[in-house]
Amino acid sequence: MVADSRNTRVVACLIASMTLGAGLLLWLEPATRGWSSAALLLAEDGTQIDSVLIEYCVPGQAVEPADYGCIVFPNGQVEWHPRAAQLRLLFVGTETPTLDPGQARKLLSILGNVAQGRPGVTEFIRLHPGSDPRLFDLPEQCHALAALLVRKGIVH
């Protein structure tokens, strides 16, 4: 019985030391952006996406879905079918002046997955000139979208 008790304590100490060691190693690891994850998004042909052009669509505007590799809808749903290394991303707006948090999280998740492993995301993720409220007078929600992307360091 004494040997069983000793073995149990040894195993418990081993588990505790491995858990603490793993926690210490994770703590020492360089920080990553909070919106990135392990899944790398690729184009349909398997190539890595080289550039992303984000376009804002006002509610009710007629668009051709086949022209876009990714569409982020107001409810947070995503239609994803990139065909080439250049991704056109359409952000479908709503009537409200603010962004829906779920839709914003989904957009940041997509951009984080596309940008994974790159030293700087601002080189290949851009706002379409027609969707940049710094250049044109656009709806308030488009201003909120641009502000979010600038605040997160995705576009300048």
C-alpha positions as CSV (number, residue, x, y, z in Angstrom):
1,M,0.0,0.0,0.0
2,V,2.9,2.4,0.7
3,A,4.3,1.9,-2.8
4,D,0.9,2.7,-4.4
5,S,0.6,5.8,-2.3
6,R,4.1,6.9,-3.3
7,N,3.4,6.2,-7.0
8,T,0.2,8.3,-6.8
9,R,2.1,11.2,-5.3
10,V,4.9,10.9,-7.9
11,V,2.3,11.0,-10.7
12,A,0.4,13.9,-9.2
13,C,3.7,15.9,-8.8
14,L,4.7,15.0,-12.4
15,I,1.3,16.3,-13.7
16,A,1.6,19.5,-11.6
17,S,5.1,20.2,-12.8
18,M,4.3,19.6,-16.4
19,T,1.3,21.9,-16.2
20,L,3.3,24.6,-14.5
21,G,6.1,24.2,-17.1
22,A,3.7,24.5,-20.0
23,G,2.1,27.5,-18.4
24,L,5.5,29.1,-18.0
25,L,6.5,28.4,-21.6
26,L,3.2,29.9,-22.9
27,W,3.8,33.0,-20.7
28,L,7.3,33.4,-22.2
29,E,6.0,33.0,-25.8
30,P,5.8,36.3,-27.8
31,A,2.3,37.8,-27.9
32,T,0.1,37.4,-30.9
33,R,-2.7,39.5,-32.1
34,G,-5.9,38.7,-30.2
35,W,-7.9,38.2,-33.4
36,S,-5.7,35.7,-35.1
37,S,-6.1,31.9,-34.9
38,A,-4.4,28.8,-36.1
39,A,-6.4,28.4,-39.4
40,L,-4.7,29.9,-42.4
41,L,-7.1,31.0,-45.1
42,L,-6.1,30.2,-48.6
43,A,-7.4,30.9,-52.1
44,E,-9.4,28.2,-53.9
45,D,-6.3,27.0,-55.8
46,G,-4.4,26.6,-52.5
47,T,-2.2,29.6,-52.9
48,Q,-1.7,32.1,-50.1
49,I,-3.7,35.3,-50.3
50,D,-1.3,38.1,-51.3
51,S,-3.6,41.2,-51.1
52,V,-7.0,42.1,-49.5
53,L,-9.1,45.0,-50.8
54,I,-11.9,45.8,-48.3
55,E,-15.0,47.4,-49.8
56,Y,-18.0,48.8,-47.9
57,C,-21.5,48.3,-49.2
58,V,-24.4,50.5,-48.0
59,P,-27.6,48.6,-47.2
60,G,-29.7,47.9,-50.3
61,Q,-26.9,48.6,-52.8
62,A,-26.9,46.1,-55.7
63,V,-23.7,44.1,-55.9
64,E,-22.6,41.0,-57.8
65,P,-21.6,38.4,-55.2
66,A,-19.5,36.5,-57.7
67,D,-17.2,39.5,-57.9
68,Y,-16.1,39.0,-54.3
69,G,-14.0,36.3,-52.6
70,C,-15.5,37.1,-49.2
71,I,-18.7,38.8,-48.1
72,V,-19.3,39.6,-44.4
73,F,-23.0,40.1,-43.8
74,P,-24.5,42.2,-41.0
75,N,-25.6,39.1,-39.1
76,G,-21.9,37.9,-38.9
77,Q,-22.4,35.2,-41.6
78,V,-19.5,34.9,-44.1
79,E,-19.7,33.8,-47.7
80,W,-16.1,32.6,-48.5
81,H,-15.0,31.6,-52.0
82,P,-11.7,33.3,-52.9
83,R,-10.6,32.3,-56.4
84,A,-7.2,34.0,-56.6
85,A,-4.4,35.4,-54.4
86,Q,-6.0,38.9,-54.6
87,L,-9.0,38.8,-52.3
88,R,-11.9,41.3,-52.7
89,L,-13.7,41.5,-49.3
90,L,-17.2,43.1,-49.2
91,F,-18.4,44.4,-45.8
92,V,-22.2,44.7,-46.0
93,G,-23.3,47.6,-43.8
94,T,-26.6,48.3,-42.0
95,E,-28.6,51.4,-41.3
96,T,-27.1,51.9,-37.8
97,P,-24.2,54.3,-37.3
98,T,-22.2,51.7,-35.3
99,L,-20.8,48.3,-36.3
100,D,-22.4,45.1,-35.1
101,P,-19.9,43.6,-32.7
102,G,-20.3,40.1,-34.1
103,Q,-19.8,41.3,-37.7
104,A,-16.7,43.3,-36.6
105,R,-15.2,40.3,-34.8
106,K,-15.8,38.1,-37.8
107,L,-14.1,40.6,-40.1
108,L,-11.1,40.9,-37.7
109,S,-10.9,37.1,-37.5
110,I,-10.8,36.8,-41.3
111,L,-8.2,39.4,-41.7
112,G,-6.1,37.9,-38.9
113,N,-6.3,34.5,-40.5
114,V,-5.3,35.9,-43.9
115,A,-2.4,37.9,-42.4
116,Q,-1.1,35.1,-40.2
117,G,2.6,34.7,-40.3
118,R,3.3,38.0,-42.0
119,P,5.4,40.6,-40.2
120,G,3.2,43.6,-41.2
121,V,-0.4,43.5,-42.3
122,T,-0.7,47.0,-43.6
123,E,1.3,46.3,-46.7
124,F,-1.4,44.0,-48.3
125,I,-4.7,44.9,-46.6
126,R,-6.2,48.1,-48.0
127,L,-9.5,49.9,-48.0
128,H,-11.0,50.4,-51.5
129,P,-10.6,54.1,-52.4
130,G,-14.4,54.3,-52.9
131,S,-14.9,52.9,-49.4
132,D,-12.5,55.1,-47.6
133,P,-14.3,57.8,-45.6
134,R,-11.1,59.8,-45.4
135,L,-11.5,60.4,-49.1
136,F,-15.2,60.6,-49.6
137,D,-18.3,61.5,-47.6
138,L,-19.7,58.1,-46.7
139,P,-22.2,56.7,-44.1
140,E,-21.3,56.9,-40.4
141,Q,-20.9,53.1,-40.3
142,C,-18.2,53.2,-42.9
143,H,-16.4,55.7,-40.7
144,A,-16.7,53.3,-37.8
145,L,-15.3,50.5,-40.0
146,A,-12.3,52.6,-41.1
147,A,-11.7,53.7,-37.5
148,L,-11.8,50.0,-36.3
149,L,-9.2,49.0,-39.0
150,V,-7.0,51.9,-38.1
151,R,-7.3,51.3,-34.4
152,K,-6.3,47.7,-34.8
153,G,-3.3,48.7,-36.9
154,I,-4.6,46.9,-40.1
155,V,-4.8,50.0,-42.3
156,H,-3.2,53.4,-42.1
